Structures are given as structure tokens and as C-alpha cells.
Amino acid sequence: MIAIELTREDPWPAATDWSALARSAALAALARTPHGPLADAAAAIEISLRLTSDDEVRVLNRDYRDKDKPTNVLSFPMVQPDLLETVSENSDDGEVLLGDIVLAHGVCVREAAEKGISVEDHAAHLIVHGTLHLLGYDHVDDVEADHMEAIERDAMADLGLPDPYLVRED
């Protein structure tokens, strides 16, 4: 079972069911990887999602990645990728924190406007992207980036959302 532990700060809108959106996005990402069975594991697999300000994300980005600027999404995995297959069997208390995903409001709003999509749809993509990072995927080289983007495209299609990497010609 996938559980989302949500922390939302203003100006992220309270009217949106961010927990449901995040759970759907995380499940879509999981389903497109060999780690899909985690969705049905006996242990509760938890993802912590923090919806916060650009300022907070800038500090996290500076402190953990040596980049002193806000970014759209940060992911902090708590389980080593090679241990994911055994995570449910090795959990003593029936709960495993897969990791943390943090989204910056201002960056997300700007990017959504540039793409001509809703903030919710863009956030869904960033949560898919962040979940893949929690599962050990990365985009440090072109081969890894292409593989990760293909998974993201498929997960977004499963959610009924457009290709996040489609270049729009206006």
C-alpha cells in the first residue's frame, strides 16, 4: 500500500486534493518500473510530499546539491535501490519510508504557465519524476535520461495526462 504524508504550505491551494493526486502519480510511476509490486506490498510504503516555497527549496538545493537556486522538485530517497526488492519483507513495523519529495510553488507555477498546463498536471509530472528518483532512477547521462523520460511519458499517459516532454510549437 502506498501512503502519502503531505505537508502543504500557502500559496499551494488547499482546495486541491494533493494527497490523492500524489498517490495516483506515485502509483503510475511505480507501475511502469520493476518495483510495481511495492504498490501491493503488505508493508505501508510511505512517501513524504512537501509542497512549499521557492525559498525553502532554494535552501535545500543549496545545502544538499550545492546549487543556490530554487528548482521544481527535489527527491531524497531513504532506501537504497538495491534493497527495494526486499523492503516489504525486511520491515519490522510494517512501514517503510521510501523518501521525501519537495516541490517549489513559484517554480512549478511558472513552468506550468510556460507549458500551458495546470499546476496540478505539472505537479503530477514532478511527483512521477520524484518517485522515480526515490526508486533509484536518474538522468545523469543521456541514456539514463532517455530511459527515465520514457517511463515518465508512459506514467503520464496512464494518468490521462499529456507527454511532459513534448515540445509545443505555438
N, C-alpha and C positions, 0 to 999 in steps of 0.2 A: 504494500500500500504506500502511495506517495502522499506525504503531508507537506503543506506549505505553511511555514511560520512567517507571517507577514508583519512588517513594521512599515507604516506609511506616514510620511510627513507631508504637511502642506508645502507646496500647492498641488501635490498629486490629488486628483479629485476623489472624494470619499464615495461618490455615487457609483463608481466602477467597482465591480466585484473582482478585485485584483487577485484574491486567493484562487478563485475559480479559473481566471484567465491564466495564472501562473501554473496551476495544476495541469490544465489542458496542454499548455505549451511544453511543460516538462515531460508529460506522458507522451506527447508526439515526438519529442526528441529521443526519449528512451526507446520507443517502439522502432525507431529507424536504426538502432545500434544492436550489437550482440548483447547488450545489457538490458534488453527489453523485459526479461523475466523479473527484474527488480520491481517492476510495477505490481507484480502479483506475489511478491515475497511475503513470508509470514511476518517478518520484522517491519516495523514502520520506518520507511525511508523518508527522512526529512530534509527539505531544502529550506534554508532561511532566505527570504527575499526582503531586501531593504529598499524602499522607494524613498529617495532622499534628494538633497540639493546638490547642485554642481560644486558648491564649496566643500561639502563633506567628501564627495568623490575625488575632488582635486587633492585633498589631504591624503586620502587612502592611496591614490595613484602615486603621489609623491613618496609616501612612506614605504610602499610595498613594491613599486615598479620604477622608482627614480624618475618619474615623469611628472613634472609640476604643472599639470593642467587637468581639467576635468575630462572624462571620457564617458561614453554612453553606458558601458556595462563593465563591471569588474566581477571576477569569479574567484572564489577562494575554496578550492577543494579540500575536504577533510579526510578523504580516503584515497590511498594510493591506487592508481588504475589497475595494477596487477592484483590487488586484493578485492576488487569489486565482485568477482565471481563468487567469493566465499563470504561476502558481507552478511548475508542473512543467517548463515549457519553459525557464524562466529559472534553474533551479537548476544551479549549476556542479558540485556534488559529488553530485548525486542525492539529497540530503536537504534537507528544509525543516522547520524547527521552526515549527509552526502557533502554538504558545503553551503557556502553563502554566495548569493548573487546580489549585487548592488547596482541600482540604476540611478542615473543623474537626471533630474527632471528637465532642466533647461536644455541640456544636450539632446535629450530624447524628443522634446517638443520641437526644437529646431530641425532635427533630422527628419522627423515625421512630416513637417511642413515642406521641407525640400523634396521629399519623396511623393508628396501629395497623398499621404495616407493618414489615418487616425493615429493618435498617440497610443491607443490601445493596441492596434495592429502592429505598430513598431515595437512596443514593449513586448508583445508576444514573440516577435522575432528575436529580440535581445535576450529573452528568457530561454528560448530554444538554444541560442548561441551560448549563453552562460551555462546551461545544463550540460551541453556537450563538453565545455571546458571542465566541468565537475567530473565528467566521465573520462577525462584524460585526453580529449581531442585538443588539437592546437592548430595554429596556422603560421608556424614559424618559417616554413618554406612553401613553395608553390604547390608541391604535390599534396602536402598536408592541408593547405588552404583549399585546394580544389575538392578534396575528399570531404572536408568539413562543410564546405558550401553546398555540396550535393546533398548531404544529409539534411542540412537546413532547408533547402528547397523542398525536399520530399516531406519533411515535417510540416512546413508551412502549407503545402498543398493538402496534407491530411487535415489541417485546421480550416481549410477552405479559404486560405489567405494567399495573396499573390507572391510570386518569386521576389524575395527581398534583394536579389542582386540583378534584377532586370534593369537595364539602362533605359530610362524613358527619354524618348525624343519628343520634345514639345514643338 
